[in-house]
Amino acid sequence: MNRKKTFQGLSFRGMLVMMIALTMMLTACSGGNGGTPNKPANTPANTPSSTNQPEEKGSETTDNTPKGKVKPVTFTQYVNYDWFTALSWLERPQGKWITDNLGVTVEPVQSNGAAATKLNSMIVSKSLPDALVLDRGKDVDRLVNAGQLVELDPYLEKYPEFVQTIGEETLNMLRSKDGKLYQVPNWFISGENGNGNAAYLVNRKIHKELGSPALETWSDLEAYLKQVKEKYKDVVPLDFGEIRDGESQMFGLLYSGAADDRTPALISAGSGSVFGVPSGDKLIPVYDDPAFEDTAIFASRIFRQGLTSQDAFTQTRDQIMEKLKNGKIAVFGAYDSVVENIGREANNYLISKDPESGYQVIWPFHKDGVDKNKVYPGGYNTLGWNVNVITKNAKDPEAIFSFFNWAISEEGQRVFFFGPEGMFYDKVENGVPIPNDAYINRNQKEYDELKIGDFNWYGNTSYIDTIKGEREKHLPAESQDWTTISQTTVSFKTSKNMTEFSNLDPLPNTPEGISLQRLREHYKQVVSKLVFAKSDDEVRKVIAESKAEAEKLGYQKVLDWKTGVWQENLKIMGVK
């Protein structure tokens, strides 16, 4: 709101009206309320508006808040994940509020469970939607190289709060090889605190009925799972989240407890992951890490004993949720187990039927001898989870950017994450939406069904995490949010900063990129072979054979390239 404006060509009366309007706007901002949305600017499609434009003669309002800068627009958005199915925009309270108050409507384009195929089809047919949500890396690079994305740098001066909110260092890390910015991060972190949603959950009722035994080490876990299998014939002793990018969450989560300072991202070959283990100033093959072998042996053993789901490589997210909501899983682990539409939804659904039931987050399991305070089933990146990009098919890309700019703001995040003001809070104090009686006395199942938080692909982690914790202080214990408590007590504390390993995906058409793609396909088969192995000796044999095959596929060449980028990241971050 300190941005200077040029008032050329205004009459004295026009100037007076604008000064009054500015005064009113500043007063409104101090009370936590934004201004009204601007009318669409008359700018050519795909051409960013120039900054510091003179005000048109006769203009009566100027609102430099993010909300005041939003240009009404309807745009299509595609989320590039197999597992994601978007709900109806206008049926969500936050969506309807945004349309009613900002004139913005998002029209989802569904992946229908085949995200990569869908994206390829849209690229080939030149029918890309206006905006995309996707992982950083190869797909973004591919679109940049094809000239399909809108450069965002021309908007940064006109929307200075965008850089202030995200941070210049973070944006610079997101710049493409040509030095330009095309990406808006989702769930970026601009403070010192990290975050993460990976955790294990335990079925409270079953745990209590079995005498509430200690659940800390792999030995504890295995013994407990045997008890569950013996007494509860219709319950899966141990289950995990759905397959991600063809990889098992079971393997990654168990690996995090196999040695100090391990995270699933180190052994994952998926997009945005490391697929290499730090050893001094180099990355070595995952197959050379003793923790990898220990994980494979343990995972295979509990699978052979029927202590974990036999459908681990085929079940869908919906099938897992069905089991969770019916209390048919004794111990559950996932990379996002504590988020609203998984752990909290299942927990609250069970409690609505039986107050003694539900799920409790617990400290992550680890191999005997591993430091419990160095176990990290989750990893976070200050750059966030994934990114938003605007394609050149958008008729008014600046309008979409202006919406993104508002979405990452405090007001935007409040609307997306806590719902519109007047529903579950009536006032905001120091950025905190103060819960009203409707929230304190809410029917949790009905509240979950509203899906408040859906469509928030612009997450401002530092704001949300801080405000969620502050909000809980205004609530009685019985009304506190399950997800927030689970995060602040466990999952945030067991998540490791992995920012130094950013941008480790080579372009797919380079020698390293081609090798990595082959390695990824090979690795998917490796993990399943390890889990399905008939003995510990077979596990070791599969690892040895897989290492030899990976070497033939160019693994060392890929690791050398990744090591170079990793070391360069450390220099950019000032670590070296």
N, C-alpha and C positions, 0 to 999 in steps of 0.2 A: 504493500500500500504506500510505499515511499517512491514508487516509480513516477518520474516526471512526465508530464504531458505537454504537448504544444497546443496552444489555444489560438492559432492563427485564424483570422476571418470571423471571429465571434463578435457579436454586438455586445454592448455593455449589459443589456438585459440577459442575453444568453450566458455571458460570463457570470452574472449574479446567480442565475438559476443553477448553473453548474457548481458554484461554490456552496450553495445551500444543499444541493444533492450530495456533494462530497462530505459535508458535515454530517448529514443524516446517515450516510454509508459508514463513516468511521464510528459513529455512535452505535450503529447496529453491530459492527464487527466486535466492538468491545463487549457486547452482550452475548456473543457467541452465535449471532445470526448472520447469514450471508445475504447478499443482495439478490436481485432478480436476474434471470439469465438475459444475456444480450440477444439481440436479433441477429440472424445470420448476416455475416459480412458479405458484401458483393465482391468476392474475389474469384478469379478464374479457377476452375477445377485443377487440382494437382499443382497449384502455384502458391507457396506460402506467402502470407501477407507480410508486407514489409513492416518493420518496427518503427515506432515513433511517428506514425502517420498523424497528420493534423486532424483535430476533431472536426467533423462536418458542422457547417454552420447550422445553428438551431438545435444541436444535440443538447439533451436535457439531463442525461445521466452518465456518470462515469463510475464504474465499479471495478477496481483493480484487484479484488479478491479472486482466488481461483474460481469460485462459483460465478462471480460476475463476468468472467472471461469465457465461460462455456458458451459455445455456439450450438444451437439446436441442430441435431442430426440424427438420422436413422442409419445404422450401419450393420453390416453382417460380420459375424465373428466366428472363426473356426478354432476349436481347441484340439490340438493334434495329439490326442491320446485315445487308445482303444477303449479304455475303461470308463471314459467320461461321457455321460449323456446329459446334455443341458436341459434344464427345466424351462418352463415358459417364463419369459421376462416379466410380463405384466401381472402374472399370478404371484410373483414374489413382492412382498411389501416394499423392499428397497427398489426394485425395478419400477414399480408403479410410481413411487415417489419421485424417482429420477425423471421419468417421463413427464409427470405432471409439473414438476418444478424447474426442470432444466431443458425440457424439450428433447431429451436424448432417449432413443430406443435402440436396444441391442437385439438383433435378430440372429439367433444361434444357427450354425450349420453343423449338423451332427456327423460324427465319424462312423456311426453304425458298426462299431467294433473293428473297423479296418482303417485305422488312422493313416498309416503310411501309404496305403493304396489310394485312399481318398485324396491325400495331399498330392501325390504324383499325378493323379487324374486331373486335378484342378490346375496344376502347373502346365501339363501338356496341352490341355484344352483352353488354356488362358482364361480360366473362369475362377481365378482366386477370389476369395471374399475380400471385404474391405480391410479386415484386420485378422491377424493370426495370433494364437498363443501356442508357443512351442519351446522346446529345449534350446538353449544356446548351442551353438556349434554348427554341425554340417548342414542342416536344413536352412539355417539363417544364412550361412556363407553361400550356399547354393543360390538362394534367392537374391542375395546382394550381387553375386557375380552375373546373374541373369538380368540385373537392372530392374528387378520387380518391386523393390522396396523404396519407400519414401524416406529421404534423409531428414533427420529431425533437427539438425543444427540450426537451420534458419528460424526455428521457433524459440530457441533458448533465450534470446534477448527479450523477446516479447513476454515470455513466461519465466522470469528469473526465479520464481519460487520452485520451479521444477528442479533446477540444479541445487538450490538450497536444501530442498527436502531429501533428495537422493544422495547428494554429495558428489563433488567433481571427480574425486579419485575413483569412485565406483563407476561413474559414467565413462571415464577414460578407459577403465578396464573392459568396458563393454563395446568400445569402438572397434570397428572392423579393420581389416588390413589396409583399406584405403584411407584410414584415419577419420572416417565419418561415423556419426552415431545414427543407428537405425533402430535401436532396441530400448524398450521401456521395461525395467526389471519388475518382477513380481516377488513379493516378500523379501525385499532388500533390507539390509541392516545398516544403519548409519551410526549406531552407538557401539559401546564396548561389549554389551551383553549379547550372547548368542541365543539360538533357539533350536528346537527340533521336536518332532512328534513321534519318533521311534521309541517303542517301549513294549514291555511285556505286561499283560493283564492276567489276573487270576480270578476265577469264579469264586466269589466270596462264600457262597453257600456250600459248595463242594469242599472248599478248603477248610471251613469250620467243621463240617461233618467228619472230616478225616483227621481232626485234632489240631488243625492249624500248625502243621510242621514247618520248620525253617525252609525257606526257598531262596537260596543264595547261589550255591555252586551248581555245576553240572551234575555232581553226585547227588545233591539234594533233589534236583529236578528229575533225574532218572528214577530215583526211588519213589518220588511222589507220583510220577506218571504210571508206574507199575501199580500203585495203590488204586489210582483212578480206574485203570483198565480192569482191575479185578472186581471192583465194587459197582462201577457204573457202565454197564454194557452198551448203553445207547449214547455215550458221551465220547467225543474225541479227546483223548488226554492232552495232546499238544497240537495246535494248529497255527498256521501262519497266513499272512496276507497273500493275495493273488500273485501270480507270476507277473513280473515287470520286465518288459523288454526280453522276454524269453528266459529270464533268470529267476531262481527261487529266492524268496525273501528269507526262508528258513536258513539257507546257507550263509547269507550275508549277516543275519542277526547273530547266529551262533559264532561266526568268525569274530565278531566284535568282542566276545568274551574269551577268546582262545589265547590272548596275550595282551600285554599292556599296549595302550595307544593304537588299537586297531579300530577301523570303521568299515562298514560294508562297502563303501565307495572304493576302497583300495583294491578289492578283488573283483569288483564288478567290471564287466567289459562294456556295459551300456553307455549310451550317450551321456557325456558330462562326467563320467567316472574316471578313475585313475588307471585301473588295470595294471598296477605295478605297486610294489611295496618299497618304501624308502629304506635305503641302507647307505648311511653316510650321505654323500651328495649325488647318489645315483638311485634310479628305480630298478629293482630286480624283478624277475618273473614271479608271479604269484605262486607258482609251483615250487619255488625255492624257499618259501617261507614255511618254517616248521608249524606255525599256527594254522596254515592252510591244511596241512596233512592232519593235524589234530582235529580240526573242524570236520573234515571229510569223514574221519573214522567215527567220530561221535554221532554225526548226522546219520550216517549209514546204519550204525548200531541201533539207534532208537527207532529208525524206520523199519529195520528188519524185525524188531520186537513188536511192531504194531503200536508203538507209543505215540506216533504222530500220524496225521492224515495220510491215507494211502492214495488220496486224490490230489496230493500237493501240487502236482504239475498240470492239473487239468481244471481245477475248480475255479469258478468265477467269483468276483467280488460279491455279487448278489447271493450266491450260494453260501459264502462265508458269513454274510450278514444274517442270513436266515438261521444258521446254526447259533451265532452269537445271541440273537434276540430270543432264542428259545432255550438259552442256557446249556447248549449241547457241546460247549468247548470248556475244558477245565483250565487250560493255560493257553493264552493267545499272544502272538507277537507279530508286529507289522511296522513298516516304516512310518505309518501314519495312524497308529492304533488309537491315539488319544484325541484325534480330531472330532469335530462335532458330529459328523455323519457316519462315524464308525463306533468308537468306544463309548462316547457319551450317549449316542442314540440307543445302542444295545443296552447299556447300563440302565438308562432311564426307563426303557421299555420293560425290562425285567422288574425293576423296583416298583413300577406302577401296578404290577400283578402280585409281587411278593417283596415286602420291604427288607427281608433278610437276604434277598438275592442281589444280583448285579455284579459288576466287575471292578476290581481294585488294581490300580497301577502299582507295580513293584519295581525295586531296583533290578537292573538287568543281571541275568545269570552270567557266570564266568567259570572258567576252569579253575580247579583247586590250585591255589598258589598265585593267581593273578590278582593284582591290586584292584579292589572293587571301585576305587576312585579313578581308575584309568580305563574304564570300560565304556565305550562309546558306540552304542547301537545306532546313533544318529550323528549326522554331520551337517554343518551349516556353512553357508557361503555368504559373505556380505553382499555379493551380487544377487543373491536370492535364489529362488528355485528355477524359474523359467522366465521367458520374456514375451512382451507384446511387440508386434511389428505392424506397420500400416502398409498395405500394398498400393501400387499405383493404379489399381482398379477403383480405389476410393475417389468419389467425386469431389469431396471436400476434406482432404487429409488434415488440414489444420483444425477443423471442427472436431475430428476424432481425437487429435492431440490435446485440444483444449479440455475434452472430457477426461482423458487420461490424467492431465495435470490436476484437475479437480479430484479425481478418484484417489490419487495418492496423498491428498491433503488430509488434514485432521478431520475436517467435516466430511469429506468423501468416505474416509475409513469408518467414521461413526455410523453413517447411513448404511454402508455395506455390512458392517460387522455387528452393530448393535441395533440396527433398524432405524427407521425415521423417528425423529423427535415426536413425542406425543403418544407413542405406542407403549414402550417399556421404560421410558425416561421422559421427564418433562423439563429438565433443565440440565445444563452442562456447567460444571465448575472445574476450573483449571484443566480443561480438556476431558474431564471424566463425566460420562453420562450417568447422572445419579439415578439409580434404580427406583422406580415408583412401585406402588402397590400391585399393579398389573404384572410386573416382573417378579416381585417377591412372592406373590401368591399364584404364580403361573402353574398351569398344568404342563409339566415338562414334555410330555408326549406331544401335546398339541403345539407347544412352542417349537419343538424340533421339526414338526411337519411344515412349519412356515418356511423352513430352509433359509433363514436369515444368515447371511454370509455367503450364499451361493452367488456366483458371478463376480466375486471379488478376485479378479486376476491381476490386481494392481497393489497387492498387499504391502503396507508400510509396517514392517515387523517391529521396528523400534517403538512406534507409537502404539500399536495394538497390544504388544506384550506388556508395556508399561501400564497402559490404561486398564487392561483386563485385571491386572493385579490390584490396582487402586480401587477398581469398582467393587471387588470382593470385600473390601474393608467396610463397605456400606451395607453389607448383607448379613442377615443371621446365618449361622452355620448351615441350617437345613436348606437354605436357598442359594448357597454358593454354587458356582458353576463347576461341574465335574471335570471338564476339559482344562479349565484354568488351573484348578488345584493339581491335576495330574501333571500338567506342564511345569508349574513352578516348583513342585516338590521332587519331580523325577526327570522328566524328559528333557527339560532345558538344561539340567545339570549334567546330563549324560550325553551331551552332543558336542562334537569337536569342531573347531574352526578349520575348515578345509579350503579357505579362499586361495591359499598358495597353489592349489592344484586346479585352478581355473584354466579354461581354454585348452584342455589337453586333447581335443579331438582334431586330428589332421583333416584337411579337406579330402572328401571322398575320392577325388580324381587324381590324387597324388600317390606315389608309391606307398607311402606310409598309410594313407587312407584306405587304399585297396587292401593292403595287408591286414589292417585293423578290422575291416569288414569280414574278411575271411576268418580271422581269429575269433570274432564275435560269434559267428555261426558255429565254429568248432567248439567254443567254450560252452555254449548252451547244451551241447551234447555231453560235454565233459561232466558238468554238474549233475545231470540226471544219471549218468553212469556211476558216479561216485555214490550218490544216494541209494541207488538200486543195487550196489555191489553186495555180494553174498557173504563176504568176509572182510576182515581188516587187511589181510594180505592182498585181496583183490583190489581194495582201495589203493593201496600203495602201488600196485601194478598199473592201475589206471592213471595215477598221477605221473608215473615215470613215462608211460607211453604218450600221455597228453603233452608233457613237456617236450618230448622229442618231436612230436608232430607240430607243436607251436613254433619250434625253432625253424622248421622247414617252411612255415607260413610267414616267416619274417618277424617274429616276435621281438628279437633283439633290436632290429632296425626301428621298430615302433617305439620300443622303450628308450632308445637313444634320442629319438625326436622328442618324446614326452619329457625326458630328463632336461633337455635343452630349454623347453618352454617353462618347465617348473623352476629352473634356476633363474630364468629371466624374470618370472613373476616375483621371485624373492627379492630381486634387485629393485623392481618397480615398487614393491611394498616396503622397501628400506630394510629388509631383514638381512640382506647380504651387502 
